[in-house]
């Protein structure tokens, strides 16, 4: 069964890195531990304000319900994150394993 990967890329507003790093720890605890998702955040090497979030889903079905599985805590974290993103928008990519 093919795995699906959702990658969300964005730049953090200058001067907000420490706030973002604190939020990132909360996001990892919530999505990775509490919600048991295969979730990670990456910083682009040499670009300390460019970030990629990644969800790895074991199936298309898991991927399809990813957004529907967002609870109140997850929504609050995403809302906080939105305020830290330069330009206010992120770029999304979906990868499907061959």
C-alpha positions as YAML, in Angstrom:
chain: A
units: angstrom
residues:
- id: 1
  name: UNK
  ca: [0.00, 0.00, 0.00]
- id: 2
  name: UNK
  ca: [1.41, 3.38, -1.00]
- id: 3
  name: UNK
  ca: [2.24, 5.91, 1.69]
- id: 4
  name: UNK
  ca: [1.16, 9.52, 1.35]
- id: 5
  name: UNK
  ca: [3.20, 12.46, 2.60]
- id: 6
  name: UNK
  ca: [1.82, 15.93, 3.18]
- id: 7
  name: UNK
  ca: [4.47, 18.64, 3.31]
- id: 8
  name: UNK
  ca: [3.64, 22.17, 4.41]
- id: 9
  name: UNK
  ca: [6.36, 24.76, 3.75]
- id: 10
  name: UNK
  ca: [6.54, 28.31, 5.02]
- id: 11
  name: UNK
  ca: [8.85, 31.03, 6.28]
- id: 12
  name: UNK
  ca: [8.64, 32.24, 9.87]
- id: 13
  name: UNK
  ca: [8.40, 35.98, 10.38]
- id: 14
  name: UNK
  ca: [11.73, 37.61, 11.25]
- id: 15
  name: UNK
  ca: [12.09, 38.18, 14.98]
- id: 16
  name: UNK
  ca: [9.56, 35.43, 15.82]
- id: 17
  name: UNK
  ca: [11.88, 32.41, 15.70]
- id: 18
  name: UNK
  ca: [11.92, 31.75, 19.46]
- id: 19
  name: UNK
  ca: [8.14, 31.99, 19.64]
- id: 20
  name: UNK
  ca: [7.89, 29.59, 16.70]
- id: 21
  name: UNK
  ca: [10.31, 27.10, 18.29]
- id: 22
  name: UNK
  ca: [8.18, 27.02, 21.43]
- id: 23
  name: UNK
  ca: [5.04, 26.48, 19.34]
- id: 24
  name: UNK
  ca: [6.82, 23.78, 17.32]
- id: 25
  name: UNK
  ca: [7.39, 21.78, 20.50]
- id: 26
  name: UNK
  ca: [3.70, 22.03, 21.35]
- id: 27
  name: UNK
  ca: [2.77, 20.94, 17.82]
- id: 28
  name: UNK
  ca: [5.11, 17.93, 17.96]
- id: 29
  name: UNK
  ca: [3.64, 16.91, 21.31]
- id: 30
  name: UNK
  ca: [0.08, 17.27, 20.10]
- id: 31
  name: UNK
  ca: [0.22, 15.83, 16.59]
- id: 32
  name: UNK
  ca: [3.02, 13.32, 17.14]
- id: 33
  name: UNK
  ca: [2.26, 12.10, 20.65]
- id: 34
  name: UNK
  ca: [-1.37, 12.86, 21.53]
- id: 35
  name: UNK
  ca: [-2.81, 12.29, 18.03]
- id: 36
  name: UNK
  ca: [-0.27, 9.55, 17.18]
- id: 37
  name: UNK
  ca: [0.52, 10.95, 13.74]
- id: 38
  name: UNK
  ca: [3.84, 10.40, 11.98]
- id: 39
  name: UNK
  ca: [4.66, 14.11, 12.21]
- id: 40
  name: UNK
  ca: [7.88, 16.08, 12.10]
- id: 41
  name: UNK
  ca: [9.11, 19.62, 11.53]
- id: 42
  name: UNK
  ca: [12.26, 20.38, 9.57]
- id: 43
  name: UNK
  ca: [14.29, 23.53, 9.18]
- id: 44
  name: UNK
  ca: [15.90, 24.08, 5.78]
- id: 45
  name: UNK
  ca: [19.65, 23.93, 6.27]
- id: 46
  name: UNK
  ca: [21.17, 27.38, 6.14]
- id: 47
  name: UNK
  ca: [17.74, 29.07, 6.20]
- id: 48
  name: UNK
  ca: [16.78, 29.25, 9.85]
- id: 49
  name: UNK
  ca: [13.40, 30.78, 9.16]
- id: 50
  name: UNK
  ca: [12.28, 28.32, 6.45]
- id: 51
  name: UNK
  ca: [10.35, 25.34, 7.77]
- id: 52
  name: UNK
  ca: [8.75, 22.18, 6.38]
- id: 53
  name: UNK
  ca: [6.13, 20.28, 8.38]
- id: 54
  name: UNK
  ca: [5.59, 16.69, 7.32]
- id: 55
  name: UNK
  ca: [2.81, 14.19, 7.95]
- id: 56
  name: UNK
  ca: [3.44, 10.63, 6.73]
- id: 57
  name: UNK
  ca: [0.27, 8.59, 6.25]
- id: 58
  name: UNK
  ca: [0.30, 4.81, 5.87]
- id: 59
  name: UNK
  ca: [-2.59, 4.85, 3.38]
- id: 60
  name: UNK
  ca: [-4.78, 7.05, 1.20]
- id: 61
  name: UNK
  ca: [-7.59, 6.61, 3.73]
- id: 62
  name: UNK
  ca: [-5.42, 7.95, 6.56]
- id: 63
  name: UNK
  ca: [-4.37, 10.86, 4.34]
- id: 64
  name: UNK
  ca: [-7.97, 11.63, 3.32]
- id: 65
  name: UNK
  ca: [-9.10, 12.07, 6.94]
- id: 66
  name: UNK
  ca: [-6.02, 14.03, 8.06]
- id: 67
  name: UNK
  ca: [-7.77, 17.41, 7.98]
- id: 68
  name: UNK
  ca: [-11.02, 16.02, 9.41]
- id: 69
  name: UNK
  ca: [-9.07, 14.67, 12.39]
- id: 70
  name: UNK
  ca: [-8.12, 18.19, 13.51]
- id: 71
  name: UNK
  ca: [-9.47, 18.74, 17.03]
- id: 72
  name: UNK
  ca: [-9.89, 22.00, 19.00]
- id: 73
  name: UNK
  ca: [-6.33, 21.89, 20.33]
- id: 74
  name: UNK
  ca: [-4.95, 21.26, 16.84]
- id: 75
  name: UNK
  ca: [-7.00, 24.12, 15.40]
- id: 76
  name: UNK
  ca: [-5.72, 26.47, 18.13]
- id: 77
  name: UNK
  ca: [-2.12, 25.49, 17.36]
- id: 78
  name: UNK
  ca: [-2.64, 26.04, 13.61]
- id: 79
  name: UNK
  ca: [-4.25, 29.43, 14.32]
- id: 80
  name: UNK
  ca: [-1.23, 30.48, 16.39]
- id: 81
  name: UNK
  ca: [1.10, 29.25, 13.66]
- id: 82
  name: UNK
  ca: [-0.72, 31.27, 11.00]
- id: 83
  name: UNK
  ca: [0.20, 34.44, 12.87]
- id: 84
  name: UNK
  ca: [3.90, 33.52, 12.65]
- id: 85
  name: UNK
  ca: [4.06, 32.79, 8.92]
- id: 86
  name: UNK
  ca: [5.61, 35.40, 6.65]
- id: 87
  name: UNK
  ca: [3.10, 36.46, 4.02]
- id: 88
  name: UNK
  ca: [0.36, 34.63, 5.92]
- id: 89
  name: UNK
  ca: [0.34, 31.60, 3.63]
- id: 90
  name: UNK
  ca: [2.04, 28.25, 3.30]
- id: 91
  name: UNK
  ca: [2.83, 26.03, 0.33]
- id: 92
  name: UNK
  ca: [1.43, 22.48, 0.28]
- id: 93
  name: UNK
  ca: [2.77, 19.40, -1.49]
- id: 94
  name: UNK
  ca: [1.37, 15.88, -1.48]
- id: 95
  name: UNK
  ca: [3.75, 13.03, -2.27]
- id: 96
  name: UNK
  ca: [2.57, 9.53, -3.15]
- id: 97
  name: UNK
  ca: [4.92, 6.59, -2.82]
- id: 98
  name: UNK
  ca: [5.50, 4.65, -6.04]
...
